């Protein structure tokens, strides 16, 4: 079968949640089918990764994405007029439509796999193909949660408007696509609530490569607190700010030398300013290899209060062999076992207590590490998880 894979981010290197998910889907599809990849890229430097992707793909085409505040403003205005979500309008690019049309002329495509919601719009005009929507998240729920937490004002109004549009749009896409994949039962329920037919949804968790991601030997007295995530994503920004300002000072009262490492691409000014604002915070930006920070850290935190899908960072932390403390929202979508492979806390005092427990109780930390590593190997390795894609593509040609 010839599959056209449309991605919002170039799926290599696998150094962020969306890229890890898509990379393993690509690897699995390429084992069984011929894959044509068309992807947005964010810089010319990303083109150096295309040779790696050509190992899996018959063809790789890229389109530079255009983002700026003026463009975002125009996209928001357009979304007010035409009713589509801002996220969808922002990424509606005629160059992407043209590139896809050119590939369709060259290759007799049997199926199109739209990776993430904003790529669905590029699959809709294609005729005579089987359409699969790969939903990394039930996106409307993220904006709904953010709207609920936002104080009254223009931002809250915009978030309220966006989540309602996203909910309607996700339901419509679910009805117009032949198959939909969700990463968790929670996301499946949210997509059904939006109007997606339940019989079209297959739950396929996000996967990692537990053969490539090996446990990292950490310093015996490691007192660092580690967060890794794309730092331009609003839920990550809100979570890190909450932890740094409300939770971290409580931890420093008992462990004055505990450092907080914020690792992730494109931190905004309010995140970078934490280094000056709060002693002990280290904001690194993007790092190619986070191993030095893992070695210095005694705990990995996921302090999210808005989110959907699955946090790949939890799977990766388990594979690295580092204990995890998360909010309930942060680990939603993963059938975790609180107290066995993860500690969960939501209030600032409770979260601080959980982090301190891991940092000060080596027996608890060791138990969390062993259980987490075992769980991710048995349930979330891509060689096991991605087999469910066979069910998704079983309907092609019917």
GICOR-V47519 format. One record per backbone hydrogen bond with DSSP energy under -1.0 kcal/mol. NH is the residue of the N-H (numbers start at 1). CO is the residue of the C=O. If there is no record, write none. Layout:
# GICOR-V47519
nh & co
NH & CO
NH & CO
This chain:
# GICOR-V47519
nh & co
3 & 34
4 & 111
5 & 36
6 & 113
7 & 38
12 & 10
15 & 13
20 & 16
21 & 17
22 & 18
23 & 19
24 & 20
25 & 21
26 & 22
27 & 23
28 & 24
29 & 25
30 & 26
32 & 29
33 & 29
34 & 1
36 & 3
37 & 59
38 & 5
39 & 61
40 & 7
41 & 63
46 & 43
47 & 44
48 & 45
49 & 46
50 & 47
53 & 49
54 & 50
55 & 52
56 & 53
57 & 53
58 & 35
61 & 37
63 & 39
65 & 41
72 & 68
73 & 69
74 & 70
75 & 71
76 & 72
77 & 73
78 & 74
79 & 75
80 & 76
81 & 77
82 & 78
83 & 79
89 & 85
90 & 86
92 & 89
93 & 91
97 & 93
98 & 94
99 & 95
100 & 96
101 & 97
102 & 98
103 & 99
104 & 100
105 & 101
106 & 102
107 & 103
109 & 107
110 & 2
111 & 2
112 & 130
113 & 4
114 & 132
115 & 6
116 & 134
119 & 116
120 & 117
122 & 119
123 & 120
124 & 120
126 & 123
130 & 110
132 & 112
133 & 179
134 & 114
135 & 181
139 & 137
141 & 138
143 & 139
144 & 140
145 & 141
146 & 142
147 & 143
148 & 144
149 & 145
150 & 146
157 & 153
158 & 154
159 & 155
160 & 156
161 & 157
162 & 158
163 & 159
164 & 160
165 & 161
166 & 162
167 & 163
168 & 164
169 & 165
170 & 166
171 & 167
172 & 168
173 & 169
174 & 170
175 & 171
176 & 172
177 & 173
178 & 131
179 & 131
180 & 200
181 & 133
182 & 202
188 & 184
189 & 185
190 & 186
191 & 187
192 & 188
193 & 189
194 & 190
195 & 192
196 & 191
200 & 197
201 & 198
202 & 180
204 & 182
208 & 380
213 & 209
216 & 320
219 & 295
222 & 219
224 & 296
225 & 259
226 & 299
227 & 261
229 & 263
231 & 265
233 & 230
236 & 233
237 & 233
238 & 234
239 & 235
240 & 236
241 & 237
242 & 238
243 & 239
244 & 240
245 & 241
246 & 242
247 & 243
248 & 243
251 & 247
252 & 248
253 & 249
254 & 251
255 & 251
258 & 255
260 & 280
261 & 225
262 & 282
263 & 227
264 & 285
271 & 268
272 & 268
273 & 269
274 & 271
275 & 272
277 & 273
278 & 274
281 & 278
282 & 260
284 & 262
293 & 290
294 & 290
295 & 291
296 & 292
297 & 294
298 & 224
299 & 224
300 & 323
301 & 226
302 & 325
314 & 311
315 & 311
316 & 312
317 & 313
318 & 314
319 & 315
320 & 316
321 & 317
322 & 317
325 & 300
326 & 343
327 & 302
331 & 327
332 & 329
334 & 331
336 & 334
339 & 342
340 & 337
341 & 337
343 & 324
345 & 326
351 & 347
352 & 348
353 & 349
354 & 350
355 & 351
356 & 352
357 & 353
358 & 354
359 & 355
360 & 356
361 & 357
365 & 361
366 & 362
367 & 363
368 & 364
369 & 365
370 & 366
371 & 367
372 & 368
373 & 369
374 & 370
375 & 371
376 & 372
377 & 373
378 & 374
379 & 375
380 & 376
382 & 208
384 & 381
385 & 381
386 & 382
388 & 385
389 & 386
390 & 387
392 & 388
393 & 389
396 & 393
398 & 395
